[in-house]
Amino acid sequence: MKKLIIYLFSVLFLLSCTDKKKQLISDYEQTIGQTKTDLKLKVNSLEFVKSITAEDSLNVLLKDICPLNKDSINQKISFANTYIKKFEDLIKEYSELQYDEFNNRQIESCKQYIAQLNYIKEKCTTSLKFIDNPKKIIANKWKCSYSIKNPLLNGVKQTITKYYLFNPENNKIISTEEK
């Protein structure tokens, strides 16, 4: 009997957590800026995909700029710190260029390059904040399929599937990914 009661409470707890995520997704998708819309959103399915750890995040971040075969986490951290320093140096160098020597297209190219370097540097820095515990969960990935009545298509029902990254507590959406 006790096992049955514990099982029932566990099921109810999971259902209540799922309902909160469904409500977060609904609010997220039906808000544009500060304006709430009513798309008649109905969540068809919501399934847990995986938890993302600090080490996973660092691996994804560094995969394009370094080989990550069997390197230890300390080697990855050292590599990331080296790149952060290189990014800072390049940002400084590009920022100090005398733009009168360039045409407008080259100036825009330099500005875009600086923005990319800043973005990667920020991601490395953020990943390293969590790396003291490589197995620490920093996000949870969920797959959601939902239906809306699209007002731009005269209320035609559309079914959309997206991936949502929630914070570790599953009470805030960090970002979304298309299918």
HELIX and SHEET records of a PDB file:
HELIX    1   1 LYS A    2  GLU A   29  1                                  28    
HELIX    2   2 ALA A   54  LEU A   62  1                                   9    
HELIX    3   3 ILE A   73  SER A   95  1                                  23    
HELIX    4   4 TYR A   99  GLU A  101  5                                   3    
HELIX    5   5 ASN A  104  PHE A  130  1                                  27    
HELIX    6   6 PRO A  151  LEU A  153  5                                   3    
SHEET    1   A 2 THR A  31  ILE A  32  0                                        
SHEET    2   A 2 THR A  35  LYS A  36 -1                                        
SHEET    1   B 4 LYS A  42  THR A  53  0                                        
SHEET    2   B 4 ILE A 137  ASN A 150 -1                                        
SHEET    3   B 4 VAL A 156  PHE A 166 -1                                        
SHEET    4   B 4 ILE A 173  GLU A 178 -1                                        
END                                                                             
